[in-house]
Amino acid sequence: MGFMKKAGALGVAKMVFDEARKPHNQAKIKQAVQQLKDRRNQPPAR
């Protein structure tokens, strides 16, 4: 049972990794990371 769970998790991880390598998805990831950085660097709202 544990082997099947690990194999399933590995399959999902590979799928996510493969999708992240595509150029249009890389642009989306970079944009999301930049938005998070911008939010963190903003001064607190008063």
WOURGI-V992619 format. One record per run of one state. SS is the DSSP state (A for helix, B for strand, O for the rest). FROM is the first residue (numbers start at 0). TO is the last residue. Records with the same first field share a line. If there is no record, write none. Layout:
SS: FROM-TO  FROM-TO
This chain:
O: 0-0  20-21  41-45
A: 1-19  22-40
